[in-house]
Amino acid sequence: MAEITASVIEKAQRKAAKESIRINKALGLPYHVVRRGYLYLIEADGTSKKIKKVVFGLRRIDLNHIKLKDGKYKIQIVRRP
């Protein structure tokens, strides 16, 4: 079984976020993003409005392995130096 590294997971997350933003723009729907510690509402025309300060910041985990509930997959998180 091939191991999934953190970079693969991050790349998949970035791709999914870009795709969802593209779909929301096409449908004319607003979406939310976090920038510089604040939550922003981005309208379909590109205008942004600051909503509020975020409650939680970024958290880093210090795990090498994560085992999913069904036991079939094993994800190895590679620590960055």
mmCIF file as gemmi writes it, N, C-alpha and C atoms, coordinates in Angstrom:
data_model
loop_
_atom_site.group_PDB
_atom_site.id
_atom_site.type_symbol
_atom_site.label_atom_id
_atom_site.label_alt_id
_atom_site.label_comp_id
_atom_site.label_asym_id
_atom_site.label_entity_id
_atom_site.label_seq_id
_atom_site.pdbx_PDB_ins_code
_atom_site.Cartn_x
_atom_site.Cartn_y
_atom_site.Cartn_z
_atom_site.occupancy
_atom_site.B_iso_or_equiv
_atom_site.pdbx_formal_charge
_atom_site.auth_seq_id
_atom_site.auth_asym_id
_atom_site.pdbx_PDB_model_num
ATOM 1 N N . MET Axp A 1 ? 0.849 -1.17 0 1 0 ? 1 A 1
ATOM 2 C CA . MET Axp A 1 ? 0 0 0 1 0 ? 1 A 1
ATOM 3 C C . MET Axp A 1 ? 0.898 1.238 0 1 0 ? 1 A 1
ATOM 4 N N . ALA Axp A 2 ? 0.579 2.189 -0.833 1 0 ? 2 A 1
ATOM 5 C CA . ALA Axp A 2 ? 1.365 3.422 -0.911 1 0 ? 2 A 1
ATOM 6 C C . ALA Axp A 2 ? 1.015 4.337 0.257 1 0 ? 2 A 1
ATOM 7 N N . GLU Axp A 3 ? 2.018 4.994 0.774 1 0 ? 3 A 1
ATOM 8 C CA . GLU Axp A 3 ? 1.792 5.922 1.872 1 0 ? 3 A 1
ATOM 9 C C . GLU Axp A 3 ? 1.414 7.289 1.321 1 0 ? 3 A 1
ATOM 10 N N . ILE Axp A 4 ? 0.543 7.953 2.027 1 0 ? 4 A 1
ATOM 11 C CA . ILE Axp A 4 ? 0.094 9.287 1.634 1 0 ? 4 A 1
ATOM 12 C C . ILE Axp A 4 ? 0.839 10.286 2.507 1 0 ? 4 A 1
ATOM 13 N N . THR Axp A 5 ? 1.579 11.185 1.884 1 0 ? 5 A 1
ATOM 14 C CA . THR Axp A 5 ? 2.337 12.169 2.653 1 0 ? 5 A 1
ATOM 15 C C . THR Axp A 5 ? 1.498 13.422 2.88 1 0 ? 5 A 1
ATOM 16 N N . ALA Axp A 6 ? 1.98 14.267 3.759 1 0 ? 6 A 1
ATOM 17 C CA . ALA Axp A 6 ? 1.28 15.509 4.081 1 0 ? 6 A 1
ATOM 18 C C . ALA Axp A 6 ? 1.17 16.416 2.864 1 0 ? 6 A 1
ATOM 19 N N . SER Axp A 7 ? 2.178 16.408 2.013 1 0 ? 7 A 1
ATOM 20 C CA . SER Axp A 7 ? 2.132 17.276 0.832 1 0 ? 7 A 1
ATOM 21 C C . SER Axp A 7 ? 1.023 16.847 -0.123 1 0 ? 7 A 1
ATOM 22 N N . VAL Axp A 8 ? 0.775 15.557 -0.234 1 0 ? 8 A 1
ATOM 23 C CA . VAL Axp A 8 ? -0.307 15.066 -1.094 1 0 ? 8 A 1
ATOM 24 C C . VAL Axp A 8 ? -1.657 15.506 -0.542 1 0 ? 8 A 1
ATOM 25 N N . ILE Axp A 9 ? -1.823 15.422 0.768 1 0 ? 9 A 1
ATOM 26 C CA . ILE Axp A 9 ? -3.07 15.846 1.397 1 0 ? 9 A 1
ATOM 27 C C . ILE Axp A 9 ? -3.266 17.35 1.234 1 0 ? 9 A 1
ATOM 28 N N . GLU Axp A 10 ? -2.221 18.126 1.429 1 0 ? 10 A 1
ATOM 29 C CA . GLU Axp A 10 ? -2.315 19.573 1.276 1 0 ? 10 A 1
ATOM 30 C C . GLU Axp A 10 ? -2.658 19.956 -0.163 1 0 ? 10 A 1
ATOM 31 N N . LYS Axp A 11 ? -2.058 19.27 -1.117 1 0 ? 11 A 1
ATOM 32 C CA . LYS Axp A 11 ? -2.329 19.555 -2.522 1 0 ? 11 A 1
ATOM 33 C C . LYS Axp A 11 ? -3.788 19.244 -2.873 1 0 ? 11 A 1
ATOM 34 N N . ALA Axp A 12 ? -4.304 18.135 -2.383 1 0 ? 12 A 1
ATOM 35 C CA . ALA Axp A 12 ? -5.696 17.766 -2.63 1 0 ? 12 A 1
ATOM 36 C C . ALA Axp A 12 ? -6.649 18.772 -1.989 1 0 ? 12 A 1
ATOM 37 N N . GLN Axp A 13 ? -6.309 19.259 -0.798 1 0 ? 13 A 1
ATOM 38 C CA . GLN Axp A 13 ? -7.15 20.246 -0.117 1 0 ? 13 A 1
ATOM 39 C C . GLN Axp A 13 ? -7.167 21.557 -0.881 1 0 ? 13 A 1
ATOM 40 N N . ARG Axp A 14 ? -6.011 22.008 -1.373 1 0 ? 14 A 1
ATOM 41 C CA . ARG Axp A 14 ? -5.946 23.246 -2.148 1 0 ? 14 A 1
ATOM 42 C C . ARG Axp A 14 ? -6.756 23.131 -3.431 1 0 ? 14 A 1
ATOM 43 N N . LYS Axp A 15 ? -6.643 21.994 -4.095 1 0 ? 15 A 1
ATOM 44 C CA . LYS Axp A 15 ? -7.38 21.775 -5.34 1 0 ? 15 A 1
ATOM 45 C C . LYS Axp A 15 ? -8.888 21.779 -5.085 1 0 ? 15 A 1
ATOM 46 N N . ALA Axp A 16 ? -9.33 21.126 -4.017 1 0 ? 16 A 1
ATOM 47 C CA . ALA Axp A 16 ? -10.76 21.084 -3.686 1 0 ? 16 A 1
ATOM 48 C C . ALA Axp A 16 ? -11.28 22.475 -3.323 1 0 ? 16 A 1
ATOM 49 N N . ALA Axp A 17 ? -10.48 23.27 -2.606 1 0 ? 17 A 1
ATOM 50 C CA . ALA Axp A 17 ? -10.9 24.619 -2.235 1 0 ? 17 A 1
ATOM 51 C C . ALA Axp A 17 ? -11.034 25.503 -3.468 1 0 ? 17 A 1
ATOM 52 N N . LYS Axp A 18 ? -10.067 25.419 -4.384 1 0 ? 18 A 1
ATOM 53 C CA . LYS Axp A 18 ? -10.14 26.214 -5.616 1 0 ? 18 A 1
ATOM 54 C C . LYS Axp A 18 ? -11.354 25.828 -6.448 1 0 ? 18 A 1
ATOM 55 N N . GLU Axp A 19 ? -11.638 24.541 -6.53 1 0 ? 19 A 1
ATOM 56 C CA . GLU Axp A 19 ? -12.783 24.073 -7.31 1 0 ? 19 A 1
ATOM 57 C C . GLU Axp A 19 ? -14.102 24.551 -6.7 1 0 ? 19 A 1
ATOM 58 N N . SER Axp A 20 ? -14.22 24.504 -5.37 1 0 ? 20 A 1
ATOM 59 C CA . SER Axp A 20 ? -15.46 24.954 -4.733 1 0 ? 20 A 1
ATOM 60 C C . SER Axp A 20 ? -15.655 26.459 -4.898 1 0 ? 20 A 1
ATOM 61 N N . ILE Axp A 21 ? -14.578 27.237 -4.848 1 0 ? 21 A 1
ATOM 62 C CA . ILE Axp A 21 ? -14.675 28.68 -5.07 1 0 ? 21 A 1
ATOM 63 C C . ILE Axp A 21 ? -15.105 28.958 -6.504 1 0 ? 21 A 1
ATOM 64 N N . ARG Axp A 22 ? -14.561 28.214 -7.453 1 0 ? 22 A 1
ATOM 65 C CA . ARG Axp A 22 ? -14.925 28.395 -8.857 1 0 ? 22 A 1
ATOM 66 C C . ARG Axp A 22 ? -16.411 28.095 -9.088 1 0 ? 22 A 1
ATOM 67 N N . ILE Axp A 23 ? -16.912 27.033 -8.467 1 0 ? 23 A 1
ATOM 68 C CA . ILE Axp A 23 ? -18.317 26.665 -8.617 1 0 ? 23 A 1
ATOM 69 C C . ILE Axp A 23 ? -19.212 27.712 -7.975 1 0 ? 23 A 1
ATOM 70 N N . ASN Axp A 24 ? -18.837 28.197 -6.784 1 0 ? 24 A 1
ATOM 71 C CA . ASN Axp A 24 ? -19.64 29.231 -6.121 1 0 ? 24 A 1
ATOM 72 C C . ASN Axp A 24 ? -19.706 30.503 -6.955 1 0 ? 24 A 1
ATOM 73 N N . LYS Axp A 25 ? -18.597 30.898 -7.564 1 0 ? 25 A 1
ATOM 74 C CA . LYS Axp A 25 ? -18.603 32.085 -8.419 1 0 ? 25 A 1
ATOM 75 C C . LYS Axp A 25 ? -19.508 31.875 -9.629 1 0 ? 25 A 1
ATOM 76 N N . ALA Axp A 26 ? -19.457 30.697 -10.226 1 0 ? 26 A 1
ATOM 77 C CA . ALA Axp A 26 ? -20.275 30.404 -11.397 1 0 ? 26 A 1
ATOM 78 C C . ALA Axp A 26 ? -21.766 30.431 -11.059 1 0 ? 26 A 1
ATOM 79 N N . LEU Axp A 27 ? -22.113 30.004 -9.853 1 0 ? 27 A 1
ATOM 80 C CA . LEU Axp A 27 ? -23.511 30.006 -9.423 1 0 ? 27 A 1
ATOM 81 C C . LEU Axp A 27 ? -23.948 31.345 -8.843 1 0 ? 27 A 1
ATOM 82 N N . GLY Axp A 28 ? -23.006 32.262 -8.677 1 0 ? 28 A 1
ATOM 83 C CA . GLY Axp A 28 ? -23.331 33.57 -8.116 1 0 ? 28 A 1
ATOM 84 C C . GLY Axp A 28 ? -23.516 33.56 -6.603 1 0 ? 28 A 1
ATOM 85 N N . LEU Axp A 29 ? -22.886 32.602 -5.937 1 0 ? 29 A 1
ATOM 86 C CA . LEU Axp A 29 ? -23.013 32.467 -4.485 1 0 ? 29 A 1
ATOM 87 C C . LEU Axp A 29 ? -21.8 33.056 -3.78 1 0 ? 29 A 1
ATOM 88 N N . PRO Axp A 30 ? -22.001 33.622 -2.586 1 0 ? 30 A 1
ATOM 89 C CA . PRO Axp A 30 ? -20.85 34.104 -1.814 1 0 ? 30 A 1
ATOM 90 C C . PRO Axp A 30 ? -20.149 32.93 -1.123 1 0 ? 30 A 1
ATOM 91 N N . TYR Axp A 31 ? -18.911 33.161 -0.693 1 0 ? 31 A 1
ATOM 92 C CA . TYR Axp A 31 ? -18.169 32.158 0.067 1 0 ? 31 A 1
ATOM 93 C C . TYR Axp A 31 ? -17.341 32.865 1.125 1 0 ? 31 A 1
ATOM 94 N N . HIS Axp A 32 ? -16.883 32.106 2.108 1 0 ? 32 A 1
ATOM 95 C CA . HIS Axp A 32 ? -16.109 32.654 3.22 1 0 ? 32 A 1
ATOM 96 C C . HIS Axp A 32 ? -14.654 32.218 3.125 1 0 ? 32 A 1
ATOM 97 N N . VAL Axp A 33 ? -13.75 33.101 3.533 1 0 ? 33 A 1
ATOM 98 C CA . VAL Axp A 33 ? -12.331 32.78 3.637 1 0 ? 33 A 1
ATOM 99 C C . VAL Axp A 33 ? -11.784 33.393 4.919 1 0 ? 33 A 1
ATOM 100 N N . VAL Axp A 34 ? -10.669 32.835 5.386 1 0 ? 34 A 1
ATOM 101 C CA . VAL Axp A 34 ? -9.983 33.389 6.551 1 0 ? 34 A 1
ATOM 102 C C . VAL Axp A 34 ? -8.694 34.02 6.054 1 0 ? 34 A 1
ATOM 103 N N . ARG Axp A 35 ? -8.523 35.31 6.356 1 0 ? 35 A 1
ATOM 104 C CA . ARG Axp A 35 ? -7.315 36.043 5.98 1 0 ? 35 A 1
ATOM 105 C C . ARG Axp A 35 ? -6.871 36.898 7.155 1 0 ? 35 A 1
ATOM 106 N N . ARG Axp A 36 ? -5.597 36.825 7.453 1 0 ? 36 A 1
ATOM 107 C CA . ARG Axp A 36 ? -4.997 37.686 8.478 1 0 ? 36 A 1
ATOM 108 C C . ARG Axp A 36 ? -5.788 37.683 9.785 1 0 ? 36 A 1
ATOM 109 N N . GLY Axp A 37 ? -6.312 36.53 10.17 1 0 ? 37 A 1
ATOM 110 C CA . GLY Axp A 37 ? -6.994 36.401 11.446 1 0 ? 37 A 1
ATOM 111 C C . GLY Axp A 37 ? -8.433 36.874 11.465 1 0 ? 37 A 1
ATOM 112 N N . TYR Axp A 38 ? -9.023 37.148 10.314 1 0 ? 38 A 1
ATOM 113 C CA . TYR Axp A 38 ? -10.414 37.591 10.234 1 0 ? 38 A 1
ATOM 114 C C . TYR Axp A 38 ? -11.174 36.741 9.225 1 0 ? 38 A 1
ATOM 115 N N . LEU Axp A 39 ? -12.477 36.599 9.458 1 0 ? 39 A 1
ATOM 116 C CA . LEU Axp A 39 ? -13.355 35.896 8.539 1 0 ? 39 A 1
ATOM 117 C C . LEU Axp A 39 ? -13.934 36.903 7.561 1 0 ? 39 A 1
ATOM 118 N N . TYR Axp A 40 ? -13.784 36.635 6.265 1 0 ? 40 A 1
ATOM 119 C CA . TYR Axp A 40 ? -14.276 37.533 5.221 1 0 ? 40 A 1
ATOM 120 C C . TYR Axp A 40 ? -15.353 36.834 4.413 1 0 ? 40 A 1
ATOM 121 N N . LEU Axp A 41 ? -16.362 37.613 3.994 1 0 ? 41 A 1
ATOM 122 C CA . LEU Axp A 41 ? -17.383 37.146 3.076 1 0 ? 41 A 1
ATOM 123 C C . LEU Axp A 41 ? -17.03 37.696 1.705 1 0 ? 41 A 1
ATOM 124 N N . ILE Axp A 42 ? -16.821 36.817 0.744 1 0 ? 42 A 1
ATOM 125 C CA . ILE Axp A 42 ? -16.469 37.218 -0.62 1 0 ? 42 A 1
ATOM 126 C C . ILE Axp A 42 ? -17.71 37.015 -1.491 1 0 ? 42 A 1
ATOM 127 N N . GLU Axp A 43 ? -18.182 38.097 -2.096 1 0 ? 43 A 1
ATOM 128 C CA . GLU Axp A 43 ? -19.339 38.023 -2.977 1 0 ? 43 A 1
ATOM 129 C C . GLU Axp A 43 ? -18.906 37.482 -4.342 1 0 ? 43 A 1
ATOM 130 N N . ALA Axp A 44 ? -19.878 37.117 -5.173 1 0 ? 44 A 1
ATOM 131 C CA . ALA Axp A 44 ? -19.583 36.559 -6.488 1 0 ? 44 A 1
ATOM 132 C C . ALA Axp A 44 ? -18.881 37.57 -7.397 1 0 ? 44 A 1
ATOM 133 N N . ASP Axp A 45 ? -19.116 38.87 -7.167 1 0 ? 45 A 1
ATOM 134 C CA . ASP Axp A 45 ? -18.467 39.889 -7.998 1 0 ? 45 A 1
ATOM 135 C C . ASP Axp A 45 ? -17.061 40.228 -7.527 1 0 ? 45 A 1
ATOM 136 N N . GLY Axp A 46 ? -16.609 39.618 -6.429 1 0 ? 46 A 1
ATOM 137 C CA . GLY Axp A 46 ? -15.244 39.806 -5.955 1 0 ? 46 A 1
ATOM 138 C C . GLY Axp A 46 ? -15.094 40.763 -4.787 1 0 ? 46 A 1
ATOM 139 N N . THR Axp A 47 ? -16.153 41.446 -4.385 1 0 ? 47 A 1
ATOM 140 C CA . THR Axp A 47 ? -16.059 42.352 -3.24 1 0 ? 47 A 1
ATOM 141 C C . THR Axp A 47 ? -15.997 41.544 -1.954 1 0 ? 47 A 1
ATOM 142 N N . SER Axp A 48 ? -15.215 42.041 -0.998 1 0 ? 48 A 1
ATOM 143 C CA . SER Axp A 48 ? -15.076 41.324 0.268 1 0 ? 48 A 1
ATOM 144 C C . SER Axp A 48 ? -15.535 42.205 1.422 1 0 ? 48 A 1
ATOM 145 N N . LYS Axp A 49 ? -16.064 41.543 2.444 1 0 ? 49 A 1
ATOM 146 C CA . LYS Axp A 49 ? -16.563 42.23 3.632 1 0 ? 49 A 1
ATOM 147 C C . LYS Axp A 49 ? -16.041 41.489 4.856 1 0 ? 49 A 1
ATOM 148 N N . LYS Axp A 50 ? -15.402 42.22 5.781 1 0 ? 50 A 1
ATOM 149 C CA . LYS Axp A 50 ? -14.883 41.605 7.002 1 0 ? 50 A 1
ATOM 150 C C . LYS Axp A 50 ? -16.059 41.29 7.928 1 0 ? 50 A 1
ATOM 151 N N . ILE Axp A 51 ? -16.178 40.041 8.326 1 0 ? 51 A 1
ATOM 152 C CA . ILE Axp A 51 ? -17.288 39.602 9.166 1 0 ? 51 A 1
ATOM 153 C C . ILE Axp A 51 ? -16.915 39.708 10.65 1 0 ? 51 A 1
ATOM 154 N N . LYS Axp A 52 ? -15.874 38.978 11.077 1 0 ? 52 A 1
ATOM 155 C CA . LYS Axp A 52 ? -15.467 39.008 12.486 1 0 ? 52 A 1
ATOM 156 C C . LYS Axp A 52 ? -14.073 38.419 12.638 1 0 ? 52 A 1
ATOM 157 N N . LYS Axp A 53 ? -13.515 38.567 13.813 1 0 ? 53 A 1
ATOM 158 C CA . LYS Axp A 53 ? -12.213 37.997 14.132 1 0 ? 53 A 1
ATOM 159 C C . LYS Axp A 53 ? -12.404 36.502 14.402 1 0 ? 53 A 1
ATOM 160 N N . VAL Axp A 54 ? -11.454 35.705 13.933 1 0 ? 54 A 1
ATOM 161 C CA . VAL Axp A 54 ? -11.573 34.262 14.127 1 0 ? 54 A 1
ATOM 162 C C . VAL Axp A 54 ? -11.364 33.904 15.592 1 0 ? 54 A 1
ATOM 163 N N . VAL Axp A 55 ? -12.028 32.854 16.024 1 0 ? 55 A 1
ATOM 164 C CA . VAL Axp A 55 ? -11.947 32.431 17.423 1 0 ? 55 A 1
ATOM 165 C C . VAL Axp A 55 ? -10.706 31.586 17.657 1 0 ? 55 A 1
ATOM 166 N N . PHE Axp A 56 ? -10.407 30.691 16.708 1 0 ? 56 A 1
ATOM 167 C CA . PHE Axp A 56 ? -9.266 29.799 16.846 1 0 ? 56 A 1
ATOM 168 C C . PHE Axp A 56 ? -8.259 30.092 15.75 1 0 ? 56 A 1
ATOM 169 N N . GLY Axp A 57 ? -6.996 29.97 16.081 1 0 ? 57 A 1
ATOM 170 C CA . GLY Axp A 57 ? -5.945 30.135 15.09 1 0 ? 57 A 1
ATOM 171 C C . GLY Axp A 57 ? -5.581 28.791 14.483 1 0 ? 57 A 1
ATOM 172 N N . LEU Axp A 58 ? -4.478 28.756 13.771 1 0 ? 58 A 1
ATOM 173 C CA . LEU Axp A 58 ? -4.003 27.514 13.194 1 0 ? 58 A 1
ATOM 174 C C . LEU Axp A 58 ? -3.387 26.638 14.283 1 0 ? 58 A 1
ATOM 175 N N . ARG Axp A 59 ? -3.607 25.36 14.178 1 0 ? 59 A 1
ATOM 176 C CA . ARG Axp A 59 ? -3.026 24.4 15.118 1 0 ? 59 A 1
ATOM 177 C C . ARG Axp A 59 ? -2.219 23.392 14.327 1 0 ? 59 A 1
ATOM 178 N N . ARG Axp A 60 ? -1.038 23.084 14.786 1 0 ? 60 A 1
ATOM 179 C CA . ARG Axp A 60 ? -0.216 22.058 14.156 1 0 ? 60 A 1
ATOM 180 C C . ARG Axp A 60 ? -0.293 20.795 15.011 1 0 ? 60 A 1
ATOM 181 N N . ILE Axp A 61 ? -0.358 19.668 14.331 1 0 ? 61 A 1
ATOM 182 C CA . ILE Axp A 61 ? -0.389 18.403 15.054 1 0 ? 61 A 1
ATOM 183 C C . ILE Axp A 61 ? 0.997 17.791 15.027 1 0 ? 61 A 1
ATOM 184 N N . ASP Axp A 62 ? 1.312 17.025 16.028 1 0 ? 62 A 1
ATOM 185 C CA . ASP Axp A 62 ? 2.633 16.418 16.146 1 0 ? 62 A 1
ATOM 186 C C . ASP Axp A 62 ? 2.489 14.895 16.124 1 0 ? 62 A 1
ATOM 187 N N . LEU Axp A 63 ? 1.884 14.385 15.043 1 0 ? 63 A 1
ATOM 188 C CA . LEU Axp A 63 ? 1.696 12.949 14.895 1 0 ? 63 A 1
ATOM 189 C C . LEU Axp A 63 ? 2.45 12.455 13.684 1 0 ? 63 A 1
ATOM 190 N N . ASN Axp A 64 ? 2.954 11.263 13.767 1 0 ? 64 A 1
ATOM 191 C CA . ASN Axp A 64 ? 3.606 10.649 12.622 1 0 ? 64 A 1
ATOM 192 C C . ASN Axp A 64 ? 2.643 9.778 11.824 1 0 ? 64 A 1
ATOM 193 N N . HIS Axp A 65 ? 1.688 9.145 12.494 1 0 ? 65 A 1
ATOM 194 C CA . HIS Axp A 65 ? 0.76 8.247 11.824 1 0 ? 65 A 1
ATOM 195 C C . HIS Axp A 65 ? -0.66 8.541 12.287 1 0 ? 65 A 1
ATOM 196 N N . ILE Axp A 66 ? -1.588 8.46 11.347 1 0 ? 66 A 1
ATOM 197 C CA . ILE Axp A 66 ? -3.006 8.574 11.667 1 0 ? 66 A 1
ATOM 198 C C . ILE Axp A 66 ? -3.676 7.327 11.11 1 0 ? 66 A 1
ATOM 199 N N . LYS Axp A 67 ? -4.428 6.63 11.935 1 0 ? 67 A 1
ATOM 200 C CA . LYS Axp A 67 ? -5.114 5.436 11.464 1 0 ? 67 A 1
ATOM 201 C C . LYS Axp A 67 ? -6.605 5.745 11.391 1 0 ? 67 A 1
ATOM 202 N N . LEU Axp A 68 ? -7.199 5.508 10.213 1 0 ? 68 A 1
ATOM 203 C CA . LEU Axp A 68 ? -8.61 5.773 10.028 1 0 ? 68 A 1
ATOM 204 C C . LEU Axp A 68 ? -9.439 4.676 10.678 1 0 ? 68 A 1
ATOM 205 N N . LYS Axp A 69 ? -10.728 4.968 10.931 1 0 ? 69 A 1
ATOM 206 C CA . LYS Axp A 69 ? -11.571 4.066 11.703 1 0 ? 69 A 1
ATOM 207 C C . LYS Axp A 69 ? -11.748 2.689 11.079 1 0 ? 69 A 1
ATOM 208 N N . ASP Axp A 70 ? -11.888 2.612 9.763 1 0 ? 70 A 1
ATOM 209 C CA . ASP Axp A 70 ? -12.15 1.306 9.164 1 0 ? 70 A 1
ATOM 210 C C . ASP Axp A 70 ? -10.916 0.41 9.132 1 0 ? 70 A 1
ATOM 211 N N . GLY Axp A 71 ? -9.744 0.977 9.396 1 0 ? 71 A 1
ATOM 212 C CA . GLY Axp A 71 ? -8.53 0.185 9.48 1 0 ? 71 A 1
ATOM 213 C C . GLY Axp A 71 ? -7.892 -0.159 8.149 1 0 ? 71 A 1
ATOM 214 N N . LYS Axp A 72 ? -8.492 0.261 7.043 1 0 ? 72 A 1
ATOM 215 C CA . LYS Axp A 72 ? -7.949 -0.085 5.733 1 0 ? 72 A 1
ATOM 216 C C . LYS Axp A 72 ? -6.787 0.816 5.339 1 0 ? 72 A 1
ATOM 217 N N . TYR Axp A 73 ? -6.831 2.053 5.742 1 0 ? 73 A 1
ATOM 218 C CA . TYR Axp A 73 ? -5.849 3.018 5.269 1 0 ? 73 A 1
ATOM 219 C C . TYR Axp A 73 ? -4.962 3.501 6.407 1 0 ? 73 A 1
ATOM 220 N N . LYS Axp A 74 ? -3.737 3.787 6.075 1 0 ? 74 A 1
ATOM 221 C CA . LYS Axp A 74 ? -2.785 4.313 7.037 1 0 ? 74 A 1
ATOM 222 C C . LYS Axp A 74 ? -2.128 5.526 6.402 1 0 ? 74 A 1
ATOM 223 N N . ILE Axp A 75 ? -2.234 6.666 7.024 1 0 ? 75 A 1
ATOM 224 C CA . ILE Axp A 75 ? -1.68 7.903 6.495 1 0 ? 75 A 1
ATOM 225 C C . ILE Axp A 75 ? -0.469 8.28 7.324 1 0 ? 75 A 1
ATOM 226 N N . GLN Axp A 76 ? 0.628 8.531 6.655 1 0 ? 76 A 1
ATOM 227 C CA . GLN Axp A 76 ? 1.824 8.95 7.366 1 0 ? 76 A 1
ATOM 228 C C . GLN Axp A 76 ? 2.007 10.447 7.164 1 0 ? 76 A 1
ATOM 229 N N . ILE Axp A 77 ? 2.029 11.191 8.243 1 0 ? 77 A 1
ATOM 230 C CA . ILE Axp A 77 ? 2.27 12.621 8.211 1 0 ? 77 A 1
ATOM 231 C C . ILE Axp A 77 ? 3.769 12.838 8.387 1 0 ? 77 A 1
ATOM 232 N N . VAL Axp A 78 ? 4.388 13.463 7.424 1 0 ? 78 A 1
ATOM 233 C CA . VAL Axp A 78 ? 5.821 13.702 7.473 1 0 ? 78 A 1
ATOM 234 C C . VAL Axp A 78 ? 6.037 15.081 8.073 1 0 ? 78 A 1
ATOM 235 N N . ARG Axp A 79 ? 6.798 15.132 9.157 1 0 ? 79 A 1
ATOM 236 C CA . ARG Axp A 79 ? 7.094 16.409 9.803 1 0 ? 79 A 1
ATOM 237 C C . ARG Axp A 79 ? 8.041 17.233 8.947 1 0 ? 79 A 1
ATOM 238 N N . ARG Axp A 80 ? 7.762 18.51 8.887 1 0 ? 80 A 1
ATOM 239 C CA . ARG Axp A 80 ? 8.649 19.414 8.165 1 0 ? 80 A 1
ATOM 240 C C . ARG Axp A 80 ? 9.708 19.95 9.106 1 0 ? 80 A 1
ATOM 241 N N . PRO Axp A 81 ? 10.927 20.112 8.597 1 0 ? 81 A 1
ATOM 242 C CA . PRO Axp A 81 ? 11.988 20.61 9.471 1 0 ? 81 A 1
ATOM 243 C C . PRO Axp A 81 ? 11.805 22.058 9.843 1 0 ? 81 A 1
